[in-house]
Amino acid sequence: MINLHAKSRRDYPVEGLCILFGRTKQAYYKFKEGVIALRIARECLAVDFIKEIRLRDHGIGGLKLWYMYRRKFTGEEALGRDRFLEVYRRNGLKLRNKACKPGTTDSSHGLPTYANLIRGFIPTGPNQLWVSDITYITIFRSVGGYFFCYLTVIMDAYTEEIKGYNIGDSLGTRNSILALEMALQSLEDRHEEANYLIHHSDRGVQYASSKLI
């Protein structure tokens, strides 16, 4: 028995193999063309099936589509799972991963809040108005999803200088307090006065809570 995998095609030319097995070159190429045409037809059928399902439900992913495909198409004519998913990706049918953006403001906490003291207020110098906010930073993405850290920033509204900041792994009030302590320490270090300073933030639970969490 000849092991066709042991040597390259250059060692076993098509013409020699055709003579060995009693076939013509024309028959070989005709068979090869038929195999390619059959493969293309199977792939087109799979693509049409995916598009048909997507018209009814845009959010179905590849693996679920595969199980639906196998329920409808059985036998040797159907694509295998790996081939199906490869066709699924190659034809641009893979769903785009949606980044799960975490919320940073929870204003439905029911805690007491202060009135807005800066409505119509325009600072004329530094240390009159500090504005504070929290944002998230994407650290890395894995199979399980996205992982974030949270940045609390306090900025002087007049100079646009960052007076304090803190990075934490949660939205607890401790991060906001540490950022504020840094900002207040900067006043002491520079011997600056802030007799009428307003610290403005949104109405998130971090700024309304009386607990250090």
LINUR-V247843 format. One record per residue. RES is the residue in three letters. D_LAST is the distance of its C-alpha to the last C-alpha in Angstrom with 1 decimal. Layout:
res,d_last
RES,D_LAST
RES,D_LAST
//
This chain:
res,d_last
MET,75.6
ILE,74.2
ASN,70.6
LEU,69.6
HIS,66.2
ALA,67.8
LYS,69.3
SER,68.5
ARG,70.2
ARG,72.3
ASP,73.9
TYR,74.6
PRO,75.7
VAL,75.7
GLU,79.5
GLY,80.0
LEU,77.6
CYS,79.2
ILE,82.6
LEU,81.3
PHE,80.0
GLY,82.9
ARG,80.9
THR,81.5
LYS,79.1
GLN,79.2
ALA,78.1
TYR,75.2
TYR,73.9
LYS,74.4
PHE,72.4
LYS,69.7
GLU,69.5
GLY,69.3
VAL,66.3
ILE,64.5
ALA,65.3
LEU,64.1
ARG,60.8
ILE,60.3
ALA,61.2
ARG,58.6
GLU,55.9
CYS,56.8
LEU,56.8
ALA,53.2
VAL,52.1
ASP,53.8
PHE,52.1
ILE,48.6
LYS,49.3
GLU,50.7
ILE,47.5
ARG,45.3
LEU,47.2
ARG,45.9
ASP,42.4
HIS,41.0
GLY,38.0
ILE,39.8
GLY,39.2
GLY,41.8
LEU,41.6
LYS,41.8
LEU,44.7
TRP,46.4
TYR,46.4
MET,47.7
TYR,50.4
ARG,51.5
ARG,51.9
LYS,54.3
PHE,56.0
THR,57.2
GLY,59.7
GLU,60.6
GLU,60.6
ALA,56.8
LEU,54.5
GLY,52.5
ARG,48.7
ASP,48.4
ARG,51.1
PHE,49.7
LEU,46.2
GLU,48.0
VAL,50.0
TYR,46.8
ARG,45.2
ARG,48.4
ASN,49.2
GLY,45.8
LEU,44.7
LYS,41.4
LEU,38.4
ARG,36.2
ASN,32.7
LYS,30.3
ALA,27.1
CYS,24.1
LYS,22.3
PRO,18.6
GLY,17.5
THR,15.2
THR,15.5
ASP,14.8
SER,16.7
SER,17.6
HIS,14.6
GLY,17.0
LEU,14.9
PRO,17.2
THR,17.9
TYR,20.2
ALA,23.6
ASN,24.6
LEU,26.1
ILE,27.6
ARG,29.9
GLY,33.2
PHE,31.8
ILE,33.2
PRO,32.1
THR,35.2
GLY,33.7
PRO,30.6
ASN,27.6
GLN,28.2
LEU,25.8
TRP,22.8
VAL,21.4
SER,18.1
ASP,17.5
ILE,15.7
THR,18.0
TYR,18.2
ILE,20.6
THR,22.5
ILE,22.7
PHE,25.3
ARG,26.9
SER,28.0
VAL,29.8
GLY,26.6
GLY,25.5
TYR,23.6
PHE,20.7
PHE,18.5
CYS,16.2
TYR,14.6
LEU,15.9
THR,14.7
VAL,17.9
ILE,19.2
MET,22.9
ASP,25.6
ALA,27.5
TYR,30.8
THR,31.0
GLU,28.7
GLU,27.4
ILE,23.9
LYS,22.4
GLY,19.0
TYR,17.2
ASN,14.6
ILE,14.6
GLY,11.9
ASP,12.2
SER,9.7
LEU,8.9
GLY,5.1
THR,5.4
ARG,5.7
ASN,8.8
SER,10.2
ILE,10.0
LEU,11.7
ALA,14.2
LEU,15.0
GLU,15.6
MET,17.9
ALA,19.7
LEU,20.3
GLN,21.5
SER,24.0
LEU,25.5
GLU,26.1
ASP,27.5
ARG,29.9
HIS,30.7
GLU,30.1
GLU,29.9
ALA,27.6
ASN,28.8
TYR,28.2
LEU,25.4
ILE,23.5
HIS,20.1
HIS,20.3
SER,18.0
ASP,18.1
ARG,16.7
GLY,13.8
VAL,10.8
GLN,8.8
TYR,11.5
ALA,12.1
SER,8.9
SER,9.2
LYS,5.9
LEU,3.8
ILE,0.0
//
